[in-house]
Amino acid sequence: MTEDIHEKKPEEIEERIKELEEILSKDEKNVSALLEKSSCLRHLDKYSEAIEVHDILLSINPKDIDYLFMKGLVLIEASQEEESLQYFDTILKINPEHRDALFNKGLALRKLGKESEAKDTMKKAMKSK
């Protein structure tokens, strides 16, 4: 997508999703097309479809920290905070100082009403590099 997705109308984004699906029909593991499709779906608030895209990305590379992180983010966006925690925890097992994983885990915990744990996690995030 040559323009910023935020400058596109929903129907233009839907059209781009169709183009990406055509690309993916020929190469279902095209990572750049999958990432762009997820971005488009998230922009249209189609979180369950975006989650499916991230499942495909993780099937390609299950230990990729970026894919794990993005799946956690999409789950938070879909109000599935409890499910998002497993992805942030997996990242934190690999890298306990992963600032973004700590921060977003804290956000998820806060949304779940776990204020004390959220606060501790956010403090760790602020101390991380």
C-alpha positions in Angstrom: 0.0 0.0 0.0 1.7 3.2 -1.1 -0.4 5.5 1.0 -0.8 5.5 4.7 -3.7 3.1 5.6 -5.2 5.8 7.7 -5.7 8.0 4.6 -7.7 5.2 2.9 -11.5 4.9 2.8 -12.9 1.6 4.1 -13.9 0.5 0.6 -10.3 1.2 -0.6 -9.0 -1.0 2.2 -11.5 -3.7 1.3 -10.3 -3.6 -2.3 -6.7 -3.9 -1.1 -7.6 -6.9 1.0 -9.0 -8.6 -2.1 -5.7 -7.8 -3.9 -3.7 -9.3 -1.0 -5.9 -12.4 -1.0 -5.1 -12.9 -4.7 -1.4 -12.7 -3.8 -1.9 -15.1 -1.0 -3.8 -17.5 -3.2 -0.5 -18.0 -5.1 1.8 -17.8 -2.1 0.0 -18.5 1.2 3.2 -17.8 3.2 3.9 -14.4 1.7 4.8 -12.7 5.0 4.7 -9.1 3.7 1.2 -9.7 2.2 0.0 -11.4 5.5 1.3 -8.5 7.6 -0.4 -5.9 5.3 -3.6 -7.9 5.3 -3.6 -7.9 9.1 -3.0 -4.2 9.2 -6.0 -3.7 6.8 -8.2 -6.0 8.8 -7.3 -4.3 12.1 -8.1 -0.9 10.6 -11.5 -2.2 9.7 -12.0 -3.6 13.2 -12.1 -7.1 11.8 -10.1 -8.6 14.7 -11.1 -12.2 14.4 -9.9 -12.3 10.8 -6.7 -10.5 11.8 -6.1 -13.1 14.6 -6.4 -15.8 11.9 -3.7 -14.1 9.9 -1.5 -14.0 12.9 -2.1 -17.7 13.4 -0.7 -18.3 9.9 2.3 -16.1 10.6 3.0 -18.0 13.8 2.6 -21.3 11.9 5.4 -20.1 9.6 7.7 -19.1 12.5 6.3 -20.0 15.9 9.2 -18.4 17.8 9.3 -15.1 16.0 9.1 -12.5 18.8 7.5 -9.9 16.4 4.8 -12.3 15.4 4.1 -13.3 19.0 4.0 -9.6 20.0 1.6 -8.7 17.1 -0.7 -11.5 18.0 -0.8 -10.3 21.6 -1.7 -6.8 20.4 -4.5 -7.9 18.1 -5.9 -10.0 21.0 -5.9 -6.9 23.2 -7.6 -4.9 20.4 -10.2 -7.7 20.2 -10.8 -7.4 24.0 -9.3 -10.8 24.5 -6.8 -9.6 27.2 -6.6 -13.0 29.0 -5.6 -14.7 25.8 -3.0 -12.0 25.0 -1.1 -12.7 28.2 0.2 -16.0 27.0 1.9 -14.3 24.0 3.5 -11.6 26.1 4.6 -14.2 28.7 6.2 -16.3 25.9 8.1 -13.3 24.8 9.2 -12.5 28.3 10.5 -16.1 28.8 12.8 -15.4 25.8 13.6 -11.9 26.8 12.5 -10.8 30.3 13.4 -7.2 29.5 11.3 -6.9 26.4 9.9 -3.4 27.1 6.9 -3.5 24.7 5.8 -7.0 25.9 6.0 -5.8 29.5 4.1 -2.6 28.8 1.3 -4.3 26.8 1.1 -7.1 29.4 0.6 -4.4 32.0 -2.2 -2.9 29.8 -3.9 -6.3 29.5 -3.7 -6.8 33.2 -5.1 -3.4 33.9 -8.1 -4.1 31.6 -8.6 -7.4 33.5 -8.8 -5.4 36.7 -5.5 -6.8 38.1 -4.3 -3.4 39.1 -1.5 -4.5 41.5 0.1 -6.9 39.0 -0.4 -4.3 36.2 1.4 -1.7 38.2 4.3 -3.9 38.9 4.6 -5.0 35.3 4.4 -1.4 34.1 7.2 -0.4 36.5 9.4 -3.2 35.0 8.6 -1.9 31.6 9.8 1.6 32.6 13.1 0.2 33.9 13.7 -1.9 30.8 15.8 -0.9 27.9 
